[in-house]
Amino acid sequence: MKKAALFLLTGVLMVMSGSVMAQCSLCTKTAQQLGEGPAKGLNNGILMLALTPLAIIGFLAFRWWRSNKEA
């Protein structure tokens, strides 16, 4: 059962990974007005802001997985 849940979660994450570079309409409009260089900087800033919560979630998931593996 655990393997099936992990497989399903991995599949869902892979499907959703295509929208990682997507932006809200306001950010998209702003990036279009800024030009190529600043737009890439805006995208990188958005990804950097998303990195910390994702790292925390990943760490907690790893700890949960490791504690369940030992039990």
C-alpha positions in Angstrom: 0.0 0.0 0.0 2.8 2.4 0.9 4.5 1.8 -2.5 1.3 2.5 -4.3 0.8 5.8 -2.5 4.4 6.8 -3.1 4.0 5.9 -6.8 0.8 7.9 -7.0 2.4 10.9 -5.3 5.4 10.8 -7.6 3.1 10.7 -10.6 1.1 13.7 -9.5 4.2 15.7 -8.8 5.6 14.9 -12.2 2.4 16.0 -13.9 2.3 19.2 -11.9 6.0 20.0 -12.5 5.2 21.5 -15.9 3.5 24.5 -14.3 6.5 25.4 -12.1 7.6 28.2 -14.4 4.0 29.6 -14.7 3.3 32.9 -13.3 0.2 34.8 -12.3 -1.3 37.2 -14.8 0.1 40.3 -13.0 3.6 38.9 -12.9 3.4 37.9 -16.6 2.2 41.4 -17.7 5.0 43.0 -15.6 7.6 40.7 -17.0 6.5 41.4 -20.6 6.9 45.1 -20.0 10.3 44.8 -18.4 12.0 43.0 -21.3 14.1 39.8 -21.5 16.8 40.3 -18.9 14.6 41.6 -16.0 11.9 39.1 -16.8 14.4 36.2 -16.3 15.4 37.9 -13.0 11.8 38.1 -12.0 11.4 34.3 -12.7 14.5 33.5 -10.8 13.3 35.6 -7.8 9.9 33.8 -7.8 11.7 30.4 -7.9 14.0 31.4 -5.0 11.1 32.5 -2.9 9.5 29.1 -3.5 12.6 27.2 -2.7 12.5 27.6 1.1 9.0 26.3 1.7 9.7 23.4 -0.7 12.9 22.6 1.1 11.1 22.5 4.5 8.4 20.3 3.1 11.0 18.0 1.6 12.9 17.8 4.8 9.8 17.0 6.8 8.7 14.4 4.2 12.2 12.7 4.4 12.1 12.6 8.2 8.6 11.1 8.1 9.7 8.5 5.5 12.8 7.6 7.6 10.8 7.3 10.8 8.3 5.0 9.1 11.0 3.0 7.5 12.6 2.3 10.9 9.3 1.3 12.6 
